């Protein structure tokens, strides 16, 4: 039925139409040749009309065949257009980032050292107090009476000591004439020593009673921000050792203030290998801040890694002259590691992933795409730091990555990489394990 197994319906239709056209032309060929050879003057008008009428279907059939003939070959698809740029070369500073809390550099619980009734409170809740400022007054009258009693005991012991010394002096003069026994001399000397000891004990008692009277005025042991009073005037408070004494209030020293954080074992090893120690600069920002406006230095690193968490505790000291920072605040801290270095940067959207590998697509001079495995660094001002894998002269695809495949051809348009502008809002950026900044 078909000429070949692969003939299509359109091919067969075109071949049948062409055969019919050839048959029609062959049948009319003698008449057409005769009309063509006859002179125009001798050809009857009716014959010319017949020739035109006969030729019209032939011309129409030929035109239909040409218009409905085989399809023209499809044009080659256009090459995908991508934007390429050279990696941005900048000097950057890499940072390790931590989350921690602010703590008071010194914190004291104020408790009474003598028992009694609170007679007065000398501060306003939450105010800043200086060291030695009076805070509470405990009724001093019982302690002043005890002091007077101790002073009287001193006077009595002093009188007894003076008498024993006089008796000893008289007896020593009688020894020369054998008017007193040697044993009496020994007794009088012992009495003098006993009265001296009694006088010293009475004097110590006076000093103790003096301290009790001083302790009836509770003073600030350090300078700092005081909490609210836990007892009001008129309440009885008790002295005691440790936590047995009544808690009156607390004071926190906040200038300077500490920032405590924990780092992983890997961070600790990295810091040790890079020689970071006390005095290393740190920068801190609060939860509602977009920049690191608080500056301090590394102050302390613990002497052991916690076996349960695998972290080590460290601390930085921060100046707080404005008294803005408060113990308990969360903060994000970054610490420079390794100083500054030259780095290549590309947009983070240019990085593709192939299972566990990170790739960048580059274009050579002939427009052929190739993939290069790279080692990524942190983000720096919105651009990704590339530690290794590409060269400064590589043309990296930064736009249209989804239309390029390794080994394919593309049409590359050159452009430049610029750091993105800072967002107008003051929202805090997302915290990562590490970051970097471009040195201006």
C-alpha positions in Angstrom: 0.0 0.0 0.0 2.8 2.4 0.8 6.0 3.0 -1.1 8.2 2.7 2.0 7.4 1.7 5.6 8.4 5.2 6.7 6.2 7.3 4.3 4.0 9.7 6.3 0.5 10.6 5.3 1.5 14.1 4.2 4.2 12.7 2.0 1.8 10.4 0.2 -0.8 13.3 -0.2 1.9 15.6 -1.7 3.1 12.8 -4.1 -0.5 12.1 -5.4 -1.2 15.8 -5.9 2.0 16.2 -7.8 1.2 13.2 -10.1 -2.3 14.6 -10.9 -0.7 18.0 -11.8 1.8 16.3 -14.2 -1.1 14.3 -15.9 -3.1 17.5 -16.4 -0.2 19.3 -17.9 0.7 16.3 -20.2 -2.9 16.2 -21.5 -3.0 19.9 -22.4 0.6 20.1 -23.5 -0.2 19.9 -27.4 -2.8 22.5 -27.2 -0.6 24.8 -25.0 2.3 24.4 -27.5 -0.1 25.2 -30.5 -1.4 28.3 -28.8 2.0 29.4 -27.9 3.3 29.0 -31.5 0.4 30.8 -33.2 0.9 34.5 -33.8 -1.1 36.7 -31.5 -2.8 38.5 -34.4 -4.2 35.2 -35.9 -5.2 33.6 -32.5 -8.9 33.9 -32.0 -10.0 35.8 -28.8 -12.1 32.8 -27.8 -9.0 30.5 -28.1 -7.0 32.8 -25.8 -9.9 32.8 -23.3 -10.0 29.0 -23.4 -6.2 28.8 -22.9 -6.4 31.1 -19.9 -9.3 29.1 -18.5 -7.4 25.9 -18.9 -4.2 27.2 -17.4 -5.9 28.8 -14.4 -6.6 25.4 -12.6 -3.1 24.3 -13.4 -1.6 27.5 -11.8 -3.9 27.2 -8.8 -3.0 23.6 -8.3 0.7 24.4 -8.5 0.4 27.2 -6.0 -1.5 25.0 -3.6 1.1 22.3 -3.9 3.9 24.8 -3.1 2.1 26.3 -0.2 1.0 23.0 1.3 4.2 21.2 0.6 6.7 19.7 3.0 7.5 21.7 6.1 10.7 23.7 6.2 13.5 22.5 8.6 13.2 24.0 12.2 15.6 26.8 13.1 18.3 26.0 15.7 17.3 27.1 19.3 18.9 30.3 20.6 21.7 29.9 23.2 20.6 30.8 26.8 21.8 34.2 28.0 23.6 34.3 31.4 25.4 37.1 33.3 29.0 36.5 34.2 31.4 38.5 36.4 34.9 38.2 37.8 35.0 37.4 41.6 35.2 40.5 43.7 38.6 40.8 45.5 38.5 42.5 48.9 40.4 42.4 52.2 38.2 40.9 54.8 38.2 40.2 58.6 36.7 36.9 59.7 34.8 36.6 62.9 33.6 33.8 65.1 30.2 34.5 66.6 28.8 33.5 70.0 25.6 34.1 72.0 25.8 34.9 75.6 24.5 37.0 78.5 25.7 40.1 80.4 26.6 39.6 84.0 27.5 41.9 86.8 31.2 42.2 87.4 30.5 42.1 91.1 27.3 41.2 92.9 26.7 41.4 96.6 23.7 40.3 98.8 23.4 42.8 101.6 22.6 41.1 104.9 22.8 42.5 108.4 25.7 41.6 110.7 23.7 42.4 113.9 20.1 41.5 114.8 17.5 44.1 115.7 14.7 46.3 114.4 15.2 48.3 111.2 14.9 51.9 112.2 15.4 53.6 108.8 16.0 53.0 105.0 18.4 55.5 103.4 18.1 54.7 99.6 15.6 54.7 96.8 14.9 51.4 95.1 17.0 51.0 91.9 19.3 53.9 92.4 23.1 53.9 92.0 24.9 53.9 95.3 28.5 54.5 96.2 30.7 52.2 98.3 30.2 53.1 102.0 26.8 54.9 101.5 24.4 54.1 104.4 21.5 51.8 103.3 19.7 50.7 106.5 19.9 51.7 110.2 19.2 49.0 112.8 18.2 50.3 116.3 21.6 50.9 117.9 20.5 51.4 121.5 21.1 47.8 122.7 24.5 47.8 121.2 25.5 51.2 122.6 24.5 49.9 126.1 26.6 46.8 125.6 29.5 49.1 124.5 29.2 51.2 127.7 29.3 48.0 129.8 32.4 46.8 128.0 34.1 50.2 128.5 33.3 49.9 132.3 34.9 46.5 132.3 38.0 48.1 130.8 38.1 50.7 133.5 37.8 48.0 136.2 40.5 45.9 134.8 42.8 48.9 134.4 42.3 49.8 138.1 43.0 46.2 139.2 46.2 46.2 137.1 47.4 49.5 138.6 46.9 48.1 142.1 48.7 44.9 141.4 51.6 46.8 139.9 51.9 49.0 143.0 51.9 46.0 145.3 54.6 44.3 143.3 56.8 47.5 143.4 56.5 47.7 147.2 57.3 44.1 147.7 60.4 44.3 145.5 61.8 47.1 147.7 61.3 44.8 150.8 63.3 42.0 149.2 66.5 43.9 149.8 66.0 43.7 153.6 64.4 40.3 153.6 61.0 41.8 154.5 59.1 39.6 152.1 59.4 36.1 150.9 60.3 35.2 147.4 57.1 33.3 146.9 55.1 36.5 147.6 57.0 38.2 144.9 56.1 35.4 142.5 52.4 35.7 143.5 52.3 39.5 142.9 54.0 39.1 139.5 51.4 36.6 138.5 48.6 38.9 139.7 50.0 41.7 137.6 50.0 39.4 134.5 46.5 38.2 135.2 45.2 41.8 135.5 47.0 42.7 132.2 45.2 39.8 130.5 41.9 40.9 132.0 42.4 44.5 130.8 43.3 43.2 127.2 40.1 41.1 127.2 38.0 44.1 128.3 39.5 46.2 125.6 38.8 43.6 123.0 35.2 43.5 124.2 35.0 47.2 123.8 36.2 46.9 120.2 33.7 44.2 119.5 30.9 46.3 121.0 32.1 49.2 118.9 31.8 47.0 115.8 28.3 46.1 116.7 27.4 49.7 117.0 29.0 50.4 113.6 27.1 47.4 112.1 23.8 49.0 113.1 24.3 51.2 110.1 24.3 48.9 107.1 26.5 50.4 104.4 27.0 49.6 100.7 30.0 47.2 100.4 30.5 48.1 96.7 29.5 50.8 94.2 26.7 49.8 91.8 23.0 49.6 91.0 21.0 48.6 94.0 17.9 46.5 93.9 14.7 47.2 95.8 14.6 46.8 99.6 13.4 43.5 100.9 12.4 44.8 104.3 10.9 48.0 105.4 11.5 50.1 108.5 10.0 48.5 111.7 10.8 44.9 110.7 13.1 42.7 112.8 16.1 41.3 111.0 18.4 38.6 112.1 22.2 38.2 111.8 23.8 34.9 111.0 26.4 33.0 109.0 25.9 32.5 105.3 22.3 32.5 104.1 20.8 32.4 107.6 20.9 36.2 107.9 18.0 38.2 106.6 18.4 39.4 103.0 18.0 43.2 102.9 18.8 43.9 99.2 21.4 43.2 96.4 23.9 45.4 94.6 25.3 44.8 91.2 28.4 46.5 89.9 27.8 47.2 86.2 30.8 49.3 85.1 32.6 47.4 83.8 30.2 44.6 83.0 31.0 41.0 82.1 29.7 39.2 79.0 29.7 35.4 79.6 29.4 32.9 76.7 30.3 29.3 75.9 32.3 28.1 72.9 32.6 24.7 71.3 35.7 22.5 71.6 36.5 23.3 67.9 36.3 27.0 68.6 38.5 26.6 71.6 41.1 24.7 69.6 41.0 27.2 66.8 41.5 30.1 69.3 44.4 28.3 70.9 46.2 27.5 67.6 45.8 31.1 66.5 47.2 32.4 69.7 44.1 34.2 71.0 44.2 35.0 74.7 43.1 37.5 77.3 43.0 41.0 75.8 41.6 39.9 72.4 39.1 42.5 71.1 35.5 41.5 70.9 32.4 43.3 69.6 28.8 42.8 70.9 25.4 43.8 69.7 22.1 43.6 71.5 19.0 41.8 70.2 17.4 45.0 68.7 20.7 46.4 67.2 22.0 45.8 63.7 25.6 46.9 64.3 28.2 45.9 66.9 28.4 49.1 69.0 29.7 47.6 72.2 33.4 46.8 72.5 35.4 44.9 75.0 38.2 42.4 75.5 38.5 38.7 76.3 39.0 38.5 80.0 38.8 34.9 81.2 38.6 31.3 79.8 37.7 28.5 82.1 40.3 25.8 82.9 38.3 22.8 81.7 35.8 21.8 79.0 32.4 20.7 80.3 32.2 16.9 79.7 28.4 17.0 79.4 28.1 19.7 76.9 31.5 19.7 75.2 31.8 23.5 75.6 34.0 25.8 77.6 33.0 28.9 79.4 34.6 32.2 78.7 34.1 35.9 79.5 34.7 39.3 78.1 34.8 42.6 80.0 32.9 45.6 78.5 32.9 49.2 79.6 29.5 50.4 80.5 30.0 54.1 81.4 26.5 55.0 80.2 25.0 52.4 82.6 22.9 51.1 79.7 23.8 47.4 79.8 22.0 45.4 82.5 22.9 41.9 83.9 20.8 39.3 82.2 20.7 40.9 78.7 21.3 38.6 75.7 23.9 39.6 73.2 25.6 38.4 70.0 29.4 38.6 70.3 31.9 38.3 67.5 35.7 37.8 68.0 38.2 38.4 65.2 40.1 35.3 64.2 43.2 35.4 62.1 43.3 39.1 61.4 42.6 40.4 57.8 43.2 38.5 54.6 42.6 38.9 50.8 39.5 36.9 49.6 37.3 36.3 46.6 33.6 37.0 46.9 30.6 36.1 44.8 26.8 36.4 45.3 25.5 33.6 47.5 22.9 32.8 44.8 25.7 31.8 42.4 26.6 28.8 44.5 25.0 25.5 43.5 25.0 22.1 45.3 25.8 18.7 44.0 25.1 16.3 46.8 27.8 17.3 49.4 29.8 19.5 47.0 29.5 23.2 46.6 30.0 24.3 43.0 30.4 27.5 40.9 29.6 27.5 37.2 32.2 29.3 35.0 32.3 30.2 31.3 35.4 30.0 29.1 36.2 32.1 26.1 34.1 29.9 23.8 31.0 30.1 25.9 31.3 26.6 27.3 30.1 26.1 30.9 32.3 24.2 33.4 31.7 23.5 37.1 34.3 24.1 39.8 34.2 22.7 43.3 34.8 25.4 45.9 35.4 25.8 49.6 33.0 28.3 51.1 33.6 30.8 53.8 31.2 33.0 55.7 29.1 35.8 54.4 30.7 39.3 54.2 28.3 42.2 53.6 25.9 39.9 51.7 28.5 38.2 49.6 29.9 34.7 50.0 33.6 34.3 50.7 35.3 31.6 48.5 38.4 30.2 50.2 39.5 28.0 47.3 38.4 26.5 44.0 38.3 29.5 41.7 40.9 32.0 40.4 40.5 35.8 40.2 40.2 35.6 36.4 37.4 33.1 36.2 34.1 34.3 34.7 31.5 33.1 37.2 27.9 32.8 36.3 26.0 35.0 38.8 22.6 35.2 37.0 20.9 32.5 34.9 22.5 29.6 36.8 19.4 27.5 36.3 19.8 27.7 32.4 23.4 26.6 32.4 24.7 23.0 32.5 28.3 21.9 32.6 29.4 21.2 29.1 26.7 23.3 27.4 27.0 26.5 25.4 25.7 29.8 26.6 25.9 33.4 25.5 27.6 35.3 28.3 27.0 38.9 29.2 29.6 40.6 31.3 28.7 42.5 34.5 30.2 43.4 37.8 29.7 42.2 41.4 28.8 44.8 43.9 28.0 44.4 47.6 24.3 44.7 48.2 23.0 47.8 49.9 22.2 47.7 53.6 18.5 47.1 54.2 16.7 50.3 55.3 15.1 48.6 58.3 17.0 48.2 61.6 16.1 44.5 61.9 18.9 42.3 63.2 20.5 40.0 60.8 20.4 36.2 61.2 23.2 34.9 63.3 25.5 32.2 61.8 28.4 30.2 63.2 30.8 32.6 61.6 30.9 35.9 59.6 33.2 38.3 57.9 33.4 42.0 57.1 35.0 43.8 54.2 37.7 46.1 55.3 36.9 49.6 54.2 
